[in-house]
Amino acid sequence: MTTVIYRHHETDVPRASAEGDALWLPQPALAELTGWELKPKGLCREAVCVPVPANAADQYVRGDAVNVAAFWQRLGRPVRHAADGTVWVLGDAAADRSQELQNLEAPDFVLPDLAGNPHALSEHRGKKVLLWTWASW
């Protein structure tokens, strides 16, 4: 079982295959997780399509599977994985994160309270909120 973390979602993908720095996801799983789909003109999300390089197509597409790590790097987005390949994180591009910071609105997240009940930041939109963070390191 391979776990993929993208944005605020953690998804187990049973048919994923990790080979070194390559993460092969079945096309339906790629579309469900990220919104990107393989079409004749390349990998597409809404109106944006990124062509698959003809001279390296086998590094991106293999049968029904797409190498998400290679594609993500082609988009200039960070990809990280556990040493054993069981957990992968697909990050957003620095330009996307920078644009989000310009609006001074914190991204939504969900954390449990002391009783274990989940609370989302979006529940408090329109109100003043103090975010207090702490780290042990």
N, CA, C and O of each residue as an XYZ file, in Angstrom:
548
protein
N       0.850     -1.188      0.000
C       0.000      0.000      0.000
C       0.889      1.243      0.000
O       1.868      1.314      0.743
N       0.547      2.208     -0.827
C       1.277      3.470     -0.910
C       0.342      4.593     -0.490
O      -0.811      4.644     -0.920
N       0.840      5.493      0.351
C       0.070      6.648      0.797
C       0.590      7.883      0.088
O       1.795      8.134      0.067
N      -0.323      8.660     -0.496
C       0.035      9.901     -1.189
C      -0.620     11.054     -0.442
O      -1.824     11.044     -0.187
N       0.192     12.047     -0.095
C      -0.302     13.249      0.577
C      -0.221     14.391     -0.426
O       0.852     14.717     -0.933
N      -1.368     14.990     -0.702
C      -1.437     16.122     -1.632
C      -2.402     17.144     -1.064
O      -3.563     16.850     -0.779
N      -1.886     18.351     -0.910
C      -2.622     19.433     -0.274
C      -3.052     18.977      1.121
O      -2.184     18.677      1.941
N      -4.326     18.913      1.421
C      -4.753     18.556      2.775
C      -5.313     17.143      2.848
O      -6.037     16.800      3.782
N      -4.972     16.323      1.851
C      -5.564     14.984      1.799
C      -4.492     13.903      1.813
O      -3.470     14.010      1.136
N      -4.742     12.885      2.578
C      -3.882     11.706      2.656
C      -4.693     10.540      2.107
O      -5.752     10.201      2.636
N      -4.176      9.923      1.025
C      -4.930      8.881      0.333
C      -4.087      7.630      0.176
O      -2.931      7.703     -0.240
N      -4.659      6.485      0.506
C      -3.998      5.200      0.262
C      -4.338      4.764     -1.157
O      -5.506      4.719     -1.544
N      -3.299      4.443     -1.930
C      -3.490      4.027     -3.320
C      -2.977      2.600     -3.445
O      -1.766      2.386     -3.499
N      -3.874      1.621     -3.492
C      -3.450      0.220     -3.486
C      -2.668     -0.212     -4.718
O      -1.790     -1.066     -4.595
N      -2.943      0.336     -5.904
C      -2.267     -0.100     -7.120
C      -1.077      0.771     -7.489
O      -0.567      0.667     -8.605
N      -0.626      1.621     -6.589
C       0.549      2.460     -6.864
C       1.803      1.600     -6.803
O       1.845      0.576     -6.120
N       2.821      2.040     -7.532
C       4.085      1.317     -7.556
C       5.219      2.321     -7.421
O       5.332      3.248     -8.223
N       6.052      2.139     -6.414
C       7.201      3.012     -6.204
C       8.465      2.271     -6.632
O       8.724      1.149     -6.198
N       9.243      2.923     -7.489
C      10.505      2.354     -7.970
C      11.573      3.434     -7.852
O      11.706      4.278     -8.738
N      12.327      3.409     -6.771
C      13.326      4.460     -6.554
C      12.649      5.805     -6.378
O      11.853      5.990     -5.457
N      12.967      6.761     -7.273
C      12.364      8.092     -7.207
C      11.157      8.226     -8.124
O      10.707      9.342     -8.384
N      10.627      7.119     -8.618
C       9.454      7.137     -9.489
C       8.242      6.623     -8.731
O       8.315      5.617     -8.024
N       7.130      7.323     -8.886
C       5.859      6.897     -8.300
C       4.867      6.708     -9.435
O       4.420      7.677    -10.048
N       4.529      5.464     -9.709
C       3.595      5.136    -10.780
C       2.196      4.974    -10.199
O       1.946      4.090     -9.379
N       1.285      5.851    -10.642
C      -0.110      5.787    -10.201
C      -0.997      5.414    -11.383
O      -0.765      5.876    -12.500
N      -2.014      4.581    -11.147
C      -2.988      4.332    -12.208
C      -3.664      5.649    -12.592
O      -3.891      6.503    -11.735
N      -3.984      5.815    -13.867
C      -4.570      7.073    -14.329
C      -5.815      7.491    -13.551
O      -5.949      8.675    -13.243
N      -6.735      6.579    -13.217
C      -7.902      7.020    -12.432
C      -7.503      7.584    -11.062
O      -8.110      8.547    -10.594
N      -6.501      7.002    -10.426
C      -6.053      7.499     -9.118
C      -5.417      8.878     -9.261
O      -5.624      9.747     -8.414
N      -4.640      9.084    -10.333
C      -4.025     10.395    -10.569
C      -5.096     11.460    -10.706
O      -4.996     12.525    -10.096
N      -6.119     11.182    -11.501
C      -7.198     12.150    -11.704
C      -7.950     12.433    -10.409
O      -8.283     13.580    -10.110
N      -8.212     11.380     -9.646
C      -8.954     11.547     -8.384
C      -8.145     12.351     -7.363
O      -8.694     13.208     -6.670
N      -6.844     12.074     -7.273
C      -6.002     12.737     -6.275
C      -5.672     14.181     -6.620
O      -5.703     15.051     -5.750
N      -5.355     14.441     -7.894
C      -4.790     15.734     -8.268
C      -5.607     16.535     -9.269
O      -5.407     17.741     -9.410
N      -6.536     15.867     -9.972
C      -7.289     16.548    -11.012
C      -6.595     16.493    -12.372
O      -7.183     16.926    -13.363
N      -5.375     15.982    -12.455
C      -4.641     15.850    -13.720
C      -5.043     14.547    -14.387
O      -5.151     13.509    -13.734
N      -5.267     14.610    -15.719
C      -5.663     13.438    -16.496
C      -4.764     13.296    -17.712
O      -4.308     14.289    -18.278
N      -4.514     12.059    -18.110
C      -3.735     11.802    -19.313
C      -4.671     11.844    -20.511
O      -5.637     11.085    -20.589
N      -4.368     12.748    -21.449
C      -5.141     12.895    -22.674
C      -4.168     12.814    -23.851
O      -2.954     12.846    -23.645
N      -4.678     12.710    -25.075
C      -3.766     12.614    -26.222
C      -2.755     13.754    -26.322
O      -1.636     13.542    -26.790
N      -3.129     14.961    -25.888
C      -2.179     16.080    -25.991
C      -1.265     16.207    -24.772
O      -0.436     17.115    -24.733
N      -1.389     15.335    -23.786
C      -0.515     15.347    -22.619
C      -1.294     15.183    -21.330
O      -2.423     14.693    -21.330
N      -0.681     15.599    -20.230
C      -1.353     15.570    -18.934
C      -2.071     16.899    -18.769
O      -1.463     17.965    -18.868
N      -3.373     16.823    -18.516
C      -4.211     18.021    -18.511
C      -4.993     18.147    -17.214
O      -5.419     17.163    -16.611
N      -5.162     19.394    -16.815
C      -6.027     19.743    -15.675
C      -6.817     20.964    -16.096
O      -6.256     22.040    -16.300
N      -8.108     20.792    -16.223
C      -8.998     21.825    -16.754
C      -8.480     22.247    -18.129
O      -8.352     21.392    -19.005
N      -8.176     23.531    -18.356
C      -7.752     23.995    -19.684
C      -6.237     23.927    -19.891
O      -5.749     24.216    -20.984
N      -5.495     23.550    -18.857
C      -4.032     23.514    -18.948
C      -3.568     22.104    -19.297
O      -3.950     21.134    -18.642
N      -2.733     21.999    -20.344
C      -2.161     20.705    -20.732
C      -0.645     20.823    -20.805
O      -0.114     21.802    -21.328
N       0.043     19.820    -20.278
C       1.500     19.758    -20.316
C       1.869     18.562    -21.182
O       1.571     17.421    -20.827
N       2.524     18.818    -22.332
C       2.863     17.695    -23.209
C       3.847     16.732    -22.545
O       4.713     17.141    -21.772
N       3.697     15.462    -22.860
C       4.649     14.450    -22.421
C       5.774     14.457    -23.450
O       5.505     14.302    -24.641
N       7.035     14.632    -23.024
C       8.132     14.680    -23.996
C       8.194     13.385    -24.824
O       8.263     12.286    -24.273
N       8.168     13.536    -26.135
C       8.155     12.369    -27.024
C       9.400     11.506    -26.848
O       9.322     10.281    -26.933
N      10.541     12.135    -26.603
C      11.798     11.375    -26.470
C      11.945     10.719    -25.096
O      12.899      9.973    -24.879
N      11.032     10.977    -24.174
C      11.111     10.384    -22.837
C       9.741      9.921    -22.354
O       9.486      9.869    -21.150
N       8.868      9.587    -23.288
C       7.494      9.209    -22.927
C       7.462      8.032    -21.965
O       6.598      7.978    -21.090
N       8.395      7.080    -22.111
C       8.394      5.906    -21.237
C       8.757      6.251    -19.796
O       8.524      5.448    -18.892
N       9.327      7.441    -19.570
C       9.624      7.885    -18.207
C       8.402      8.500    -17.532
O       8.393      8.690    -16.316
N       7.367      8.812    -18.322
C       6.169      9.456    -17.802
C       4.937      8.560    -17.839
O       4.089      8.631    -16.949
N       4.836      7.721    -18.860
C       3.641      6.894    -19.039
C       4.065      5.462    -19.326
O       4.939      5.202    -20.152
N       3.420      4.543    -18.618
C       3.672      3.110    -18.810
C       2.328      2.406    -18.727
O       1.799      2.186    -17.638
N       1.779      2.053    -19.887
C       0.468      1.408    -19.914
C      -0.590      2.323    -19.331
O      -0.829      3.414    -19.849
N      -1.226      1.881    -18.250
C      -2.282      2.654    -17.595
C      -1.740      3.521    -16.453
O      -2.514      4.158    -15.738
N      -0.414      3.545    -16.280
C       0.162      4.257    -15.134
C       0.944      5.499    -15.573
O       1.511      5.548    -16.665
N       0.955      6.497    -14.688
C       1.685      7.743    -14.913
C       2.701      7.907    -13.796
O       2.381      7.701    -12.625
N       3.929      8.278    -14.155
C       4.970      8.555    -13.168
C       4.723      9.962    -12.619
O       5.181     10.955    -13.184
N       4.001     10.022    -11.527
C       3.610     11.304    -10.941
C       4.828     12.090    -10.467
O       4.841     13.316    -10.577
N       5.836     11.423     -9.949
C       7.025     12.125     -9.463
C       7.724     12.851    -10.604
O       8.107     14.011    -10.447
N       7.900     12.195    -11.750
C       8.549     12.838    -12.896
C       7.699     13.997    -13.412
O       8.222     15.065    -13.730
N       6.398     13.782    -13.493
C       5.496     14.835    -13.953
C       5.513     16.023    -12.997
O       5.553     17.175    -13.428
N       5.484     15.738    -11.708
C       5.476     16.810    -10.704
C       6.752     17.642    -10.818
O       6.704     18.870    -10.742
N       7.880     16.982    -10.998
C       9.145     17.704    -11.155
C       9.144     18.519    -12.444
O       9.697     19.618    -12.475
N       8.536     18.001    -13.505
C       8.424     18.756    -14.768
C       7.636     20.041    -14.558
O       7.897     21.049    -15.215
N       6.666     20.007    -13.639
C       5.880     21.197    -13.321
C       6.610     22.157    -12.378
O       6.105     23.244    -12.098
N       7.787     21.770    -11.887
C       8.527     22.609    -10.948
C       7.989     22.528     -9.534
O       8.131     23.465     -8.749
N       7.376     21.411     -9.217
C       6.796     21.219     -7.887
C       7.617     20.184     -7.122
O       8.128     19.235     -7.716
N       7.746     20.360     -5.826
C       8.542     19.410     -5.040
C       7.823     18.084     -4.806
O       6.603     18.031     -4.656
N       8.618     17.021     -4.781
C       8.134     15.668     -4.488
C       9.091     15.071     -3.471
O      10.307     15.146     -3.642
N       8.548     14.477     -2.412
C       9.380     13.805     -1.413
C       8.729     12.472     -1.083
O       7.515     12.301     -1.192
N       9.586     11.524     -0.670
C       9.042     10.216     -0.315
C       9.856      9.590      0.802
O      11.024      9.919      1.007
N       9.214      8.682      1.515
C       9.885      7.920      2.564
C      10.903      6.999      1.904
O      10.742      6.621      0.744
N      11.932      6.643      2.630
C      13.002      5.797      2.085
C      12.464      4.480      1.527
O      12.986      3.967      0.538
N      11.430      3.936      2.151
C      10.885      2.664      1.672
C       9.816      2.841      0.584
O       9.267      1.853      0.098
N       9.519      4.087      0.198
C       8.576      4.351     -0.885
C       7.117      4.171     -0.541
O       6.275      4.155     -1.439
N       6.791      4.035      0.735
C       5.391      3.807      1.115
C       4.596      5.094      1.319
O       3.366      5.068      1.302
N       5.286      6.219      1.513
C       4.613      7.505      1.707
C       5.237      8.536      0.770
O       6.458      8.687      0.726
N       4.390      9.244      0.022
C       4.834     10.271     -0.917
C       4.094     11.568     -0.627
O       2.913     11.553     -0.279
N       4.798     12.701     -0.773
C       4.191     14.013     -0.594
C       4.377     14.791     -1.889
O       5.497     14.934     -2.379
N       3.276     15.291     -2.441
C       3.296     16.111     -3.643
C       3.059     17.552     -3.223
O       1.974     17.892     -2.750
N       4.063     18.401     -3.392
C       3.958     19.787     -2.945
C       3.473     20.721     -4.033
O       3.363     20.334     -5.197
N       3.184     21.952     -3.646
C       2.800     22.999     -4.584
C       4.031     23.779     -5.006
O       5.017     23.830     -4.270
N       3.985     24.385     -6.178
C       5.091     25.190     -6.685
C       5.276     26.429     -5.814
O       4.319     26.939     -5.231
N       6.503     26.903     -5.733
C       6.808     28.086     -4.933
C       5.993     29.293     -5.403
O       5.541     30.091     -4.582
N       5.805     29.430     -6.712
C       5.023     30.559     -7.234
C       3.583     30.494     -6.754
O       2.987     31.523     -6.436
N       3.015     29.284     -6.699
C       1.644     29.130     -6.208
C       1.547     29.502     -4.736
O       0.617     30.193     -4.320
N       2.519     29.036     -3.951
C       2.519     29.365     -2.516
C       2.703     30.861     -2.311
O       2.063     31.450     -1.439
N       3.567     31.481     -3.101
C       3.810     32.917     -2.985
C       2.543     33.702     -3.287
O       2.228     34.668     -2.593
N       1.819     33.292     -4.317
C       0.581     33.970     -4.677
C      -0.451     33.854     -3.557
O      -1.170     34.813     -3.273
N      -0.527     32.682     -2.921
C      -1.464     32.501     -1.813
C      -1.114     33.409     -0.637
O      -2.006     33.891      0.061
N       0.187     33.646     -0.415
C       0.595     34.505      0.691
C       0.243     35.968      0.443
O       0.079     36.739      1.388
N       0.129     36.348     -0.821
C      -0.171     37.734     -1.148
C      -1.541     38.175     -0.632
O      -1.734     39.351     -0.323
N      -2.488     37.251     -0.535
C      -3.818     37.646     -0.101
C      -3.959     37.673      1.420
O      -5.019     38.032      1.933
N      -2.911     37.301      2.142
C      -2.879     37.325      3.604
C      -3.975     36.468      4.245
O      -4.371     36.721      5.383
N      -4.456     35.473      3.533
C      -5.458     34.568      4.073
C      -4.804     33.214      4.305
O      -4.246     32.619      3.383
N      -4.874     32.738      5.524
C      -4.253     31.452      5.859
C      -4.971     30.326      5.127
O      -6.196     30.352      5.008
N      -4.231     29.346      4.639
C      -4.897     28.203      4.008
C      -5.684     27.411      5.048
O      -5.344     27.402      6.231
N      -6.719     26.760      4.594
C      -7.543     25.984      5.511
C      -6.778     24.757      5.998
O      -6.019     24.150      5.244
N      -6.981     24.404      7.248
C      -6.421     23.181      7.813
C      -7.343     22.697      8.908
O      -8.175     23.449      9.416
N      -7.190     21.435      9.268
C      -8.029     20.825     10.300
C      -7.116     20.216     11.353
O      -6.181     19.484     11.026
N      -7.390     20.520     12.617
C      -6.639     19.955     13.732
C      -7.612     19.529     14.829
O      -8.675     20.128     14.990
N      -7.249     18.502     15.576
C      -8.136     18.076     16.662
C      -7.920     18.917     17.917
O      -6.823     19.422     18.157
N      -8.991     19.065     18.725
C      -8.832     19.709     20.026
C      -8.387     18.644     21.030
O      -8.104     17.510     20.642
N      -8.325     18.993     22.299
C      -7.843     18.050     23.309
C      -8.738     16.819     23.456
O      -8.287     15.768     23.913
N      -9.999     16.953     23.068
C     -10.932     15.823     23.154
C     -10.926     14.991     21.869
O     -11.626     13.982     21.778
N     -10.130     15.417     20.871
C     -10.043     14.672     19.617
C     -11.046     15.099     18.559
O     -11.112     14.489     17.492
N     -11.833     16.146     18.838
C     -12.816     16.627     17.864
C     -12.119     17.512     16.830
O     -11.397     18.434     17.208
N     -12.320     17.252     15.530
C     -11.645     18.057     14.512
C     -12.271     19.440     14.369
O     -13.488     19.603     14.460
N     -11.407     20.435     14.142
C     -11.853     21.812     13.919
C     -11.076     22.376     12.735
O      -9.853     22.252     12.670
N     -11.791     22.993     11.804
C     -11.173     23.587     10.614
C     -11.078     25.089     10.781
O     -11.948     25.716     11.387
N     -10.016     25.660     10.239
C      -9.866     27.112     10.279
C     -11.014     27.777      9.525
O     -11.460     28.860      9.903
N     -11.493     27.134      8.462
C     -12.567     27.716      7.656
C     -13.863     27.913      8.455
O     -14.724     28.695      8.049
N     -14.007     27.216      9.577
C     -15.189     27.398     10.421
C     -15.241     28.812     11.010
O     -16.288     29.267     11.469
N     -14.097     29.495     10.987
C     -14.002     30.812     11.616
C     -13.800     31.937     10.608
O     -13.429     33.044     10.997
N     -14.035     31.680      9.317
C     -13.871     32.720      8.291
C     -14.756     33.913      8.632
O     -15.896     33.758      9.069
N     -14.206     35.101      8.423
C     -14.944     36.322      8.714
C     -14.775     36.802     10.141
O     -15.261     37.875     10.498
N     -14.088     36.012     10.966
C     -13.841     36.382     12.353
C     -12.338     36.563     12.549
O     -11.539     36.006     11.798
N     -11.965     37.327     13.538
C     -10.549     37.443     13.870
C     -10.122     36.188     14.606
O     -10.799     35.723     15.523
N      -8.974     35.642     14.184
C      -8.478     34.397     14.754
C      -7.013     34.585     15.111
O      -6.236     35.108     14.312
N      -6.641     34.163     16.299
C      -5.242     34.169     16.711
C      -4.714     32.747     16.559
O      -5.235     31.818     17.176
N      -3.684     32.578     15.740
C      -3.042     31.282     15.572
C      -1.790     31.270     16.425
O      -0.885     32.080     16.226
N      -1.742     30.373     17.352
C      -0.605     30.261     18.248
C       0.056     28.929     17.966
O      -0.570     27.878     18.096
N       1.334     28.972     17.575
C       2.036     27.739     17.253
C       3.208     27.551     18.183
O       3.721     28.496     18.782
N       3.606     26.323     18.285
C       4.733     25.960     19.147
C       5.388     24.723     18.565
O       4.708     23.849     18.028
N       6.691     24.647     18.669
C       7.401     23.457     18.220
C       8.459     23.103     19.257
O       9.020     23.978     19.916
N       8.717     21.830     19.389
C       9.677     21.382     20.411
C      11.122     21.487     19.955
O      12.036     21.373     20.771
N      11.340     21.700     18.671
C      12.716     21.796     18.217
C      13.143     23.205     18.249
O      14.283     23.513     17.901
